[in-house]
Amino acid sequence: MKLMMFEAGGPARLGVVEGDTVIDVHASDAALPATMTALLAGGDDALAKVKDAVADAPEGARHALAGVKPALPIERPGKFVCVGLNYAAHAREGGHDIPEYPSLFPRWATSLVAANQPVVRPNVSDKFDYEVELTIVIGKGGRAIAEEDALDHVFGYTIFNDVSVRDYQRKTKQWTQGKNFDGTGPLGPLVVTPEDLPPGASGLRITSRVNGETRQDSNTADMIFPTAKIIAILSEFMTLEPGDVIATGTPSGVAHAMTPPGWMKPGDTVEAEIEGIGILSNPVVQEG
């Protein structure tokens, strides 16, 4: 099932995408969750009820997908953890050794933007880079989750563009400041539940484009630490909760590795695409 948060002349609400339409879940049945966060809190039972309700949704609950405004699938995740250097070729292009343990850093909610909304290049830097990433949404929480059980904790998968301000990223070894400028974290628009994808969302083509030019082109099967391993590692030291978000790293082809660097600039359009999940597209603007 493909889920999204969307706006259509009112507050953001939960929808199920079918072809070129999106079905308003709450309008189908007022007893059902109106947001992705509420759906996650309801667990498997709420998800099953949503599936049943949209199968018989009234015509008034249906909207043309092209006519709605995507919203953040999860506006303020309790935790948003990013994995760095998770594709060998990307690690090498940045001059790094192949990691034996993943690099980890946080994303703050103030950096996040929805699909189709502007990505903001800050006034303090022009070293503005893109990073398409498969992203996990946790559905069932837990601590010390065994790798063989980890996929049972996945609610779904979405797309993140870990837009990076490279000179600020390199001011320290921790990366956090270069990854958290306001308006630099596109997320969404769809969350696809696991039954519609291969186990762990492995084996999917993952690409990025700037103004239609392909910059990154890889496969999620090339991740050094796959979905189940990442969940197991994170849960060794913290409790994962429903609605937590984990971005799993980017493949090679980023702007800083090009000669000359292919930094994004105002007026550009950046697209992040993952097979079976969709396209996350955003225009680039200058900070006002």
Secondary structure by P-SEA (a helix, b strand, c coil): cbbbbbbccccbbbbbbcccbbbccccccccccccaaaaaaacaaaaaaaaaaaacccccccccccccccccccccccbbbbbccccaaaaaaaccccccbbbbbbbcccccccccccccccccccccbbbbbbbbbbcccccccccccccccccccccccccccccccccccccccccccccccccccbbbcccccccccccccccccccccccbbbbcccccccaaaaaaaaaccccccccbbbbccccccccccccccccccccbbbbbbbccbbbbbbbbbccc
